[in-house]
């Protein structure tokens, strides 16, 4: 393994998730890190967050955008719509508006 100073962000996030699989921030960061290079692995992390941490509203936007880019618009709409609901229940109008705008863009 690389020395502490030479570790990549990905290596750091992978180690963090291995040490604490419930670390939502690290898992989300790892999913984002993998979006371009390993989309299947990125989706595994997004899906884990959606299933195990449904209150983590940031996942909904990025997972929805990911699905749309993967040619899965119906799945993207479902994820974004659920994110709108989650952000609304949390009283987070900013996140709710961003998610709704992304959903509206997919519906256009």
C-alpha positions as CSV (number, residue, x, y, z in Angstrom):
1,X,0.0,0.0,0.0
2,X,1.2,3.5,-0.7
3,X,2.7,5.6,2.1
4,X,0.3,8.0,3.9
5,X,1.7,11.0,1.9
6,X,1.4,9.2,-1.4
7,X,-2.1,7.8,-1.1
8,X,-4.6,8.8,-3.7
9,X,-8.0,10.2,-2.7
10,X,-9.5,6.9,-4.0
11,X,-7.2,4.8,-1.8
12,X,-8.0,6.9,1.2
13,X,-11.7,6.6,0.6
14,X,-11.5,2.9,0.0
15,X,-9.7,2.3,3.2
16,X,-12.1,4.5,5.1
17,X,-15.1,2.6,3.7
18,X,-13.5,-0.7,4.5
19,X,-12.8,0.4,8.1
20,X,-16.3,1.9,8.5
21,X,-18.8,0.8,5.8
22,X,-21.5,3.1,7.3
23,X,-19.4,6.2,6.8
24,X,-21.8,7.9,4.4
25,X,-19.5,10.8,3.5
26,X,-16.6,8.5,2.5
27,X,-18.9,6.1,0.6
28,X,-20.5,9.0,-1.3
29,X,-17.0,10.4,-2.0
30,X,-15.9,7.0,-3.3
31,X,-18.9,6.7,-5.5
32,X,-18.1,10.1,-7.0
33,X,-14.5,9.2,-7.4
34,X,-15.5,6.1,-9.4
35,X,-18.2,7.6,-11.7
36,X,-15.9,8.0,-14.7
37,X,-13.5,5.2,-14.2
38,X,-15.6,2.4,-12.8
39,X,-19.3,3.1,-13.2
40,X,-20.5,-0.3,-12.0
41,X,-18.6,0.1,-8.8
42,X,-19.9,3.7,-8.4
43,X,-23.4,2.5,-8.8
44,X,-22.9,-0.2,-6.1
45,X,-21.9,2.6,-3.7
46,X,-24.8,4.9,-4.7
47,X,-27.2,2.0,-4.4
48,X,-25.9,1.1,-0.9
49,X,-26.4,4.6,0.2
50,X,-29.9,4.8,-1.2
51,X,-30.9,1.5,0.5
52,X,-29.0,1.9,3.8
53,X,-29.0,5.6,4.3
54,X,-32.1,6.9,2.6
55,X,-31.9,10.2,4.6
56,X,-28.6,11.1,3.0
57,X,-30.2,13.5,0.4
58,X,-27.0,14.3,-1.5
59,X,-27.0,10.8,-2.9
60,X,-30.3,11.3,-4.8
61,X,-29.0,14.1,-7.0
62,X,-25.8,12.4,-8.0
63,X,-27.3,9.0,-8.3
64,X,-30.1,10.4,-10.5
65,X,-27.6,12.2,-12.7
66,X,-25.5,9.1,-12.9
67,X,-28.5,7.0,-14.0
68,X,-29.5,9.5,-16.6
69,X,-26.0,9.5,-18.1
70,X,-26.1,5.7,-18.1
71,X,-29.2,5.8,-20.3
72,X,-31.6,4.9,-17.5
73,X,-34.0,7.9,-17.5
74,X,-36.9,6.1,-15.8
75,X,-34.7,5.0,-12.9
76,X,-33.2,8.4,-12.7
77,X,-36.7,10.0,-12.4
78,X,-37.6,7.6,-9.6
79,X,-34.4,8.4,-7.7
80,X,-34.8,12.1,-8.2
81,X,-38.5,12.1,-7.2
82,X,-37.7,10.2,-4.0
83,X,-34.9,12.7,-3.3
84,X,-37.4,15.6,-3.7
85,X,-39.6,13.8,-1.1
86,X,-36.7,13.2,1.3
87,X,-35.5,16.8,1.1
88,X,-39.0,18.0,1.7
89,X,-39.4,15.8,4.8
90,X,-36.1,17.1,6.0
91,X,-37.2,20.7,5.5
92,X,-34.4,21.4,3.1
93,X,-35.8,23.7,0.4
94,X,-32.5,24.3,-1.3
95,X,-31.8,20.5,-1.9
96,X,-35.5,20.0,-2.8
97,X,-35.4,22.7,-5.4
98,X,-32.2,21.3,-6.9
99,X,-33.6,17.8,-7.1
100,X,-36.9,19.1,-8.6
101,X,-35.0,21.1,-11.2
102,X,-33.0,18.0,-12.2
103,X,-36.2,16.0,-12.4
104,X,-37.9,18.7,-14.5
105,X,-34.9,18.7,-16.9
106,X,-35.3,14.9,-17.3
107,X,-39.0,15.4,-18.0
108,X,-38.4,18.0,-20.8
